Amino acid sequence: MKVKRETKKGIFKKIDDTEAKILVLLVDTEGCINAAFEKKYAYYHPNVSIGMGSELPVLYWQKWGGFICRCASSKRFPAKGLYQWGILKYTDVRAFLFKIVPYLQLKKKQAEIALEMLDILAAKTKGWKERTKVLAAEIRRLNHQPLPNIDLQKLAHGTIMKR
């Protein structure tokens, strides 16, 4: 599968509420809201990705843009590897997170921090690079906390206990 890195501007704003709720279940359970280090300019920026063992859902999500790739085989998926859909472009990360943050339960705090990081990147006020580093560390800390026991019925209906 070829990696697609080009996105259509503003396409994430077109996700309807039903699609947003489906994507939230995937982000909360299989996805990752993270921060990557931009080595050339020495700052951190947020990104979103969802990985699965099946190619089919990933190809469906491509309609919104972002990128898709097939990652190398792993212990979890030894025969076929892992397929990943992700968003790197700041405007797309912001639009996507704004659309799903009202429905997020398990990763809401990471999404809020990522949005704060995007505000900092847009303003670039004094100390902005250090602030992105602090926020990236907080996202990583939250991502390494164990998830509560997940009851999919409660998660689907928005009644699971939030972290």
N, C-alpha and C positions, 0 to 999 in steps of 0.2 A: 504494500500500500504506500502511495506517495504521501509525503508530509505536505499538508496544506496550511500555509501560514498567512494567507491573505484573508482579510475579513471585509465585509461590506459595512460601511459606516452606518451606525444607528440600528442595525438589524436586531440587536438584542432588545430594543424598545418594543419590537413587534411581537414578543412572546406574550401570548394571552395568559389569563390567570390559571386556566386548566393546565397548560403546558408548564407554567411556572411551578405549580404544585407538584407535578411529576418530576421536574428537574430538581426541586428541593429535596424530595425523597432520595434522589440519586446523590446529590451533593452531601446531604446529611449522612448517608450510609457508605457510599463508595467514593465520594469526591474528596477534594482537598482544596482548601483556601490557604494559600501559602505566600511567602515572600521570597523573591530571588534577589541575589546580589548582582548589581550591574557593575562589573569589574572595571570597565573603562572609565566610569565617572564616579565610582566609589559610593553608591547608594543602593538602597533596597527598594523593590517595587512589588506590588501584589500580583498574584495570578490565581487562576482557578483551573482545576482539571478534574476529570472523572475517568477512571480506568475500569475496564471490564475484560473478561476473558472472551467475550463474543464481539465480533466485528459489527453485527447488525445494528445495535443501538447507536454505536459510535457513528456509523454512516448516516443514520437518521438525524442525529444532532448536528451534523455538518451543515444542514440547511440554515442554521443560524450563523454560520461563520466559524471563527476560531481556527484551530488547527487540529488535525487528526494524525496519529502516527501509530505504527505497530512497534512496540517495544520488544526487546530481546526476550527469549524464553526465561522463565524463572522457576523456582521450586513450586510455586503455586500453579503456574500454567506451563508445565514443561514442554508440552507438545506444540503449542501454537503461540505462546507468548501472550502479551497483554496489549490491548488496544486502548488508546488514550485520546480523549477529546479535551482540548484546553483553550483558554483565552489568555493572551498576553498583552494585547493592546490596551492601554489605559482607559480609553473612552469606552471600549467594549466591556472591560472588567467592571467599570463603574455602572454602565447601563444594565449589565447582567445582575450585579449584586443589588442594585436598587430594585430590580424586578422581583428578586427572590427573598430578600432579607425579611420582609414581613412574615413569610411562611417558615423560615428556618427555625429549627429548634436546637439541634445539637451543635451547630457551627455558626450560630448567630453572632457570637462575640467575635469570632475570627473575621466574619464579614464586616462587622462594624469597625473593627480595627483597620481592615483593608481599605474601607471607604475613607477613614481618617487619614491613612497613609496617602491615598490619592489626592486628598485636599492639600496635604503638605507638599506633595510633588508639584501640584498646580501653582501654589503660592511661592514656594522656594524662599521663604523668609530665613533670617539668620538661624543657623543651627539645624537646617532642615535635613541634612544628610545624617547627622547623629540621631535625630528624632526618628528617621525611617529605620535606623539600626535598632533602636529601642523597641519600636513597634514590631519589627520583624522577629525579634527575640520573644516578644509576648505571643505572637501568632504561633511560633514554634513550640513554646511552652504549652499552650492550649492544645495544639495538635498532638502532643505526646501524653496528654492526660488520658487515662482509660475512659472509654465510653460507658455510660450506664447500661444495664441490661435493657436491650431494646425490645419492646413489644411493638411489632409492625402495625397492629391495629391502632394503638395509641399514637404512634408516629404519624400514620396516615391521617388521623383525625386531629392532629395538633395538640394532643393532650399529654405527651410524654414530658417528663421532668427535664427542664433545661439545665445545662451546666452553668 
